Amino acid sequence: MRYFLELAYNGKAYHGWQIQPNAISVQEVIEKTLSTLLNETISIVGAGRTDAGVHAKHMFAHFETEAEFEVKDFIYKLNSFLPKDITIVDVFKVKPDAHARFHAISRAYLYRISLSKDVFNYDGSFYLKQDLDIGKMIEASKILLDYKNFQCFSKSNTDVNTYNCNIMRTELQLVNNELHFTIKADRFLRNMVRAIVGTLINVGLGKIEAEDLHTIIKSKNRSEAGFSVPAHGLYLTEVIYPDSIKLIHTER
């Protein structure tokens, strides 16, 4: 049977989602835990590949097993074995060809910018000392909706077939003493969100104008866009799938 895991994690201690040599990853920790509990070698495929230090409030991965288990008990055991910074929210059966990465309809990310020094949240948001013109940043963020090719925000030397992404929504909100940037799209390029936020910050600081986004995007040149903001302020917050992938959904 093929199963989907719904999970969340704090990425501070990990070198990203994907397994890599000489560095601990979220995927590796979960695979080892599943393999121990199911007494067989388990491999998982995630909905995406978050970079080192990036968090996920809502993430999915799929795996296959011949073992039978009771879902509530299995979730409890998984969370007992996993470290405190990774949690399993749900496990449910899906169709044999359901794919955590390729069948996702959309993904959403949140980036948190702290506008005041917060000693209790310094590793959960990016503290920016300078004042920002949030109105201009909002204006610039809406320009993103007019384009499809976002090569200018992609990490260099990335092996992808296309730089096209369908951005469905952008939003900037003041939440207490934080500025929250939310972006939803069908797919994202590597480092894309962090580069977009860095560019919007440059607009907010008056280093560039909102209208300059048109020139930057059309250039398809990473060096024309802004700096990449730190990873610890970025959260994967939503991954959406069609209901048709589910075989049986067991309520906990």
C-alpha positions as CSV (number, residue, x, y, z in Angstrom):
1,M,0.0,0.0,0.0
2,R,1.0,3.6,-0.6
3,Y,0.5,6.1,2.2
4,F,0.8,9.8,2.6
5,L,2.4,11.3,5.7
6,E,1.2,14.8,6.8
7,L,3.9,16.3,8.9
8,A,5.5,19.5,10.3
9,Y,9.0,20.4,11.4
10,N,11.3,23.0,12.7
11,G,14.2,23.2,10.3
12,K,16.7,24.8,12.5
13,A,18.7,21.6,13.2
14,Y,18.6,20.2,9.7
15,H,20.4,20.7,6.4
16,G,17.1,20.8,4.6
17,W,14.6,18.1,3.7
18,Q,16.6,16.0,1.2
19,I,19.1,13.3,2.3
20,Q,22.7,14.3,1.7
21,P,26.1,13.0,2.6
22,N,27.7,14.1,5.9
23,A,24.7,16.2,7.0
24,I,21.5,15.4,8.9
25,S,18.2,16.0,7.0
26,V,14.5,15.7,7.8
27,Q,14.0,13.0,5.2
28,E,16.7,10.8,6.7
29,V,15.3,11.0,10.3
30,I,11.8,10.1,9.2
31,E,13.0,7.2,6.9
32,K,15.0,5.7,9.8
33,T,12.1,6.0,12.2
34,L,9.6,4.4,9.7
35,S,12.1,1.6,8.9
36,T,12.5,0.8,12.6
37,L,8.8,0.7,13.3
38,L,7.8,-1.2,10.2
39,N,10.8,-3.5,10.3
40,E,11.7,-3.0,6.6
41,T,13.6,-0.4,4.6
42,I,11.4,2.5,3.9
43,S,12.1,5.4,1.5
44,I,9.9,8.5,1.4
45,V,9.3,11.2,-1.3
46,G,8.5,14.7,-0.1
47,A,6.2,17.3,-1.6
48,G,9.3,19.6,-2.0
49,R,12.9,20.1,-0.9
50,T,13.2,22.8,1.7
51,D,16.6,24.3,2.1
52,A,18.7,24.2,5.3
53,G,17.1,26.0,8.2
54,V,13.7,26.4,6.4
55,H,10.6,25.2,8.4
56,A,7.4,23.4,7.4
57,K,4.1,23.8,9.1
58,H,2.3,21.7,6.5
59,M,4.3,19.1,4.5
60,F,3.5,15.8,2.9
61,A,5.5,12.7,1.9
62,H,4.6,9.3,0.5
63,F,5.9,5.9,1.3
64,E,5.1,2.2,0.6
65,T,4.9,-0.7,2.9
66,E,3.5,-4.2,3.1
67,A,2.9,-3.9,6.8
68,E,-0.6,-3.4,8.3
69,F,-1.1,-1.0,11.2
70,E,-3.7,0.9,13.1
71,V,-3.4,4.6,12.2
72,K,-3.8,6.2,15.6
73,D,-1.4,3.9,17.3
74,F,1.1,4.2,14.4
75,I,1.0,8.1,14.6
76,Y,1.5,7.9,18.3
77,K,4.6,5.6,17.9
78,L,6.0,7.7,15.2
79,N,5.9,10.8,17.3
80,S,7.3,9.0,20.3
81,F,10.4,7.9,18.2
82,L,10.9,11.1,16.3
83,P,12.8,14.1,17.8
84,K,10.9,17.0,19.3
85,D,11.3,19.2,16.2
86,I,9.5,16.8,13.8
87,T,5.8,15.8,14.2
88,I,3.5,13.5,12.2
89,V,0.0,14.9,12.0
90,D,-1.8,12.2,10.0
91,V,-1.2,9.1,7.9
92,F,-3.6,8.0,5.2
93,K,-3.9,5.6,2.3
94,V,-3.7,6.9,-1.3
95,K,-4.0,5.4,-4.7
96,P,-0.9,3.4,-5.9
97,D,0.2,6.1,-8.3
98,A,-0.3,9.1,-5.9
99,H,2.8,11.2,-5.8
100,A,3.6,13.7,-3.0
101,R,5.6,16.0,-5.2
102,F,4.1,15.7,-8.7
103,H,0.4,15.6,-7.7
104,A,0.5,18.7,-5.6
105,I,-1.8,21.4,-7.1
106,S,-0.3,24.3,-5.1
107,R,2.1,25.3,-2.4
108,A,2.2,28.3,-0.1
109,Y,5.0,29.9,1.8
110,L,5.2,32.4,4.6
111,Y,8.1,34.7,5.3
112,R,8.2,36.5,8.7
113,I,10.1,39.8,9.1
114,S,10.4,41.0,12.7
115,L,10.2,44.8,12.9
116,S,11.3,45.0,16.5
117,K,13.9,43.0,18.5
118,D,12.3,39.9,20.1
119,V,14.6,37.8,22.2
120,F,12.0,35.0,22.3
121,N,11.7,34.8,18.5
122,Y,15.1,35.6,17.0
123,D,15.4,32.2,15.4
124,G,11.8,32.2,14.0
125,S,11.9,35.4,12.0
126,F,14.3,37.8,10.3
127,Y,14.9,40.9,12.4
128,L,15.2,44.0,10.2
129,K,16.2,47.2,12.0
130,Q,15.5,49.7,9.2
131,D,12.0,51.2,8.6
132,L,10.1,49.8,5.6
133,D,7.6,51.5,3.3
134,I,5.1,48.7,3.4
135,G,2.8,50.3,0.9
136,K,5.5,50.3,-1.8
137,M,6.3,46.7,-1.0
138,I,2.7,45.7,-1.4
139,E,2.6,47.5,-4.8
140,A,5.7,45.6,-5.9
141,S,4.4,42.2,-4.7
142,K,1.3,42.6,-7.0
143,I,3.6,43.0,-10.0
144,L,4.6,39.3,-9.5
145,L,1.1,38.3,-10.6
146,D,1.7,39.7,-14.1
147,Y,4.5,37.3,-14.9
148,K,5.3,33.5,-15.3
149,N,9.0,33.3,-15.8
150,F,10.9,33.9,-12.6
151,Q,14.5,32.9,-13.5
152,C,15.7,36.1,-11.9
153,F,14.8,34.8,-8.5
154,S,16.1,31.3,-9.0
155,K,19.4,30.0,-7.6
156,S,22.1,29.9,-10.3
157,N,23.0,26.5,-11.9
158,T,19.6,25.0,-11.0
159,D,18.7,22.0,-13.2
160,V,15.1,22.6,-14.1
161,N,13.1,22.2,-17.3
162,T,11.3,25.5,-17.0
163,Y,11.5,28.7,-14.9
164,N,7.7,29.3,-15.3
165,C,5.6,29.4,-12.1
166,N,1.9,30.3,-11.8
167,I,1.7,32.6,-8.8
168,M,-1.9,32.6,-7.5
169,R,-1.7,35.0,-4.6
170,T,0.7,37.4,-2.8
171,E,-0.1,39.1,0.5
172,L,1.8,41.4,2.9
173,Q,0.3,41.8,6.4
174,L,1.3,43.5,9.6
175,V,0.8,41.0,12.4
176,N,1.7,42.6,15.7
177,N,5.4,43.5,15.3
178,E,6.0,41.4,12.3
179,L,5.5,41.8,8.6
180,H,4.2,38.6,7.0
181,F,4.7,37.9,3.3
182,T,2.6,35.0,1.9
183,I,2.9,33.6,-1.6
184,K,1.0,30.8,-3.2
185,A,1.9,29.1,-6.6
186,D,1.7,25.9,-8.4
187,R,5.5,25.4,-8.0
188,F,8.5,27.3,-6.8
189,L,12.1,27.5,-8.0
190,R,15.0,26.9,-5.6
191,N,15.6,30.0,-3.4
192,M,12.8,31.8,-5.2
193,V,10.8,33.0,-2.2
194,R,13.8,34.2,-0.3
195,A,15.1,36.2,-3.3
196,I,11.6,37.7,-3.8
197,V,11.5,38.8,-0.2
198,G,15.0,40.3,-0.4
199,T,13.9,42.2,-3.5
200,L,10.7,43.5,-1.8
201,I,12.8,44.6,1.2
202,N,15.0,46.7,-1.2
203,V,11.8,48.3,-2.4
204,G,10.7,49.0,1.2
205,L,14.1,50.5,2.0
206,G,13.9,52.8,-1.1
207,K,16.9,51.2,-2.8
208,I,14.7,50.5,-5.8
209,E,11.2,51.5,-7.0
210,A,8.2,49.1,-7.2
211,E,8.1,49.5,-11.0
212,D,11.7,48.2,-11.2
213,L,10.3,44.8,-10.6
214,H,9.2,44.7,-14.3
215,T,12.8,45.3,-15.4
216,I,14.2,42.8,-12.9
217,I,11.8,40.0,-13.9
218,K,12.3,40.6,-17.6
219,S,16.1,40.4,-17.2
220,K,16.0,36.8,-16.1
221,N,19.2,37.6,-14.3
222,R,19.7,36.6,-10.7
223,S,22.2,39.4,-10.1
224,E,19.5,42.0,-10.9
225,A,17.2,40.8,-8.1
226,G,17.7,41.5,-4.4
227,F,19.6,39.6,-1.7
228,S,18.4,36.2,-0.4
229,V,16.9,36.6,3.1
230,P,17.9,34.2,5.8
231,A,16.3,30.7,5.8
232,H,15.1,30.8,9.4
233,G,12.2,33.2,8.6
234,L,10.7,30.9,5.9
235,Y,7.9,28.4,6.4
236,L,6.1,26.1,4.0
237,T,2.5,26.5,5.2
238,E,0.3,24.7,2.7
239,V,0.4,21.9,0.1
240,I,-2.8,21.2,-1.7
241,Y,-3.7,17.9,-3.5
242,P,-6.8,16.8,-5.5
243,D,-9.2,14.7,-3.4
244,S,-8.9,12.0,-6.1
245,I,-5.5,10.8,-4.8
246,K,-7.0,9.5,-1.6
247,L,-8.1,5.9,-1.3
248,I,-9.2,5.9,2.3
249,H,-8.8,8.7,4.8
250,T,-8.9,7.5,8.4
251,E,-9.9,10.1,10.9
252,R,-7.8,10.2,14.0
